[in-house]
């Protein structure tokens, strides 16, 4: 039996809604949101423990998550324009 990774209630709810079709979000957008959440957690943990490297890694993850989410949104927009 494999154990599912928990990303917190907000992210889990978004993922479930995306699977049901309730949220208009593609895979890149969802992955971007997850990476942003992971980055925020790393940042807070780094700040709490005084670990500057972990805090910096959190900033990078958060920024990369934003980029991935925006890429997904742009991709979705292009797909909508292409499909009649």
C-alpha positions in Angstrom: 0.0 0.0 0.0 1.4 3.4 -1.0 1.0 6.4 1.3 -0.4 9.5 -0.3 1.5 12.7 0.3 -0.5 15.4 2.1 -0.2 19.0 0.9 -2.7 20.5 3.3 -6.4 20.9 3.1 -6.5 23.8 0.7 -4.3 22.1 -1.9 -6.0 18.7 -1.5 -9.4 20.3 -2.0 -8.2 22.1 -5.2 -6.8 18.8 -6.5 -10.0 17.0 -5.8 -12.1 19.7 -7.4 -9.8 19.7 -10.5 -10.3 15.9 -10.8 -14.1 16.4 -10.7 -13.9 19.1 -13.3 -15.1 21.8 -10.8 -12.0 23.9 -11.2 -10.7 25.2 -14.5 -7.1 24.3 -14.0 -4.6 22.3 -16.0 -1.8 20.1 -14.8 0.8 22.9 -15.0 -1.3 25.2 -13.0 -1.9 22.6 -10.3 1.7 21.7 -10.1 2.6 25.4 -9.9 0.2 25.9 -6.9 1.7 22.8 -5.2 5.2 24.1 -5.7 4.3 27.5 -4.3 2.8 25.9 -1.2 5.9 23.8 -0.8 8.1 26.9 -1.2 6.1 28.8 1.4 6.4 26.0 3.8 10.2 25.8 3.3 10.5 29.6 3.7 8.6 29.5 7.0 10.5 26.6 8.3 13.8 28.2 7.3 12.8 31.4 9.0 11.7 29.5 12.1 14.9 27.5 12.4 17.2 30.3 11.2 18.3 28.2 8.2 19.0 30.8 5.5 19.6 28.2 2.9 16.3 26.6 3.4 14.6 30.0 3.4 16.2 30.8 0.1 15.2 27.4 -1.4 11.7 28.2 -0.4 11.8 31.5 -2.2 13.1 29.8 -5.4 10.4 27.1 -5.1 7.7 29.7 -4.7 8.9 31.8 -7.6 9.2 28.7 -9.9 5.7 27.7 -8.8 4.4 31.1 -9.9 6.1 30.8 -13.2 4.7 27.3 -13.8 1.2 28.4 -12.9 1.4 31.3 -15.3 2.8 29.0 -18.0 -0.2 26.7 -17.5 -2.7 29.6 -17.7 -1.1 30.9 -20.9 -1.1 27.4 -22.4 -4.7 27.0 -21.6 -5.5 30.4 -23.1 -3.8 29.4 -26.4 -5.6 26.0 -26.4 -8.9 27.8 -26.1 -8.2 30.1 -29.0 -7.0 27.2 -31.2 -10.0 25.0 -30.5 -13.2 26.2 -32.2 
